[in-house]
Amino acid sequence: MFKILILQRLYNLSDRQTEFQRNTSEENGKMYSLIDKKIIKKV
């Protein structure tokens, strides 16, 4: 859940957009890998 909130803030996603991404399994994997890469780069 925490990663989802971070993604929502980073990409300025609405609740509806976030829910769609979360429910789409193929896109879900891409989104999580992007956030992991962004967090690693910022740290």
C-alpha positions, 0 to 999 in steps of 0.5 A: 500500500505504501508503494502505491501512495508513493507512486500516486504522489510521484506521478500525480495520479488520481485515485481512479488512475491509481486503481486502474494501474493496481488492477492491471497486473501487467502494468503493475509490475512495470510501475513497481519496478519504476518506483524501485528504480526511482527510490534507489536513484534518490537515495 
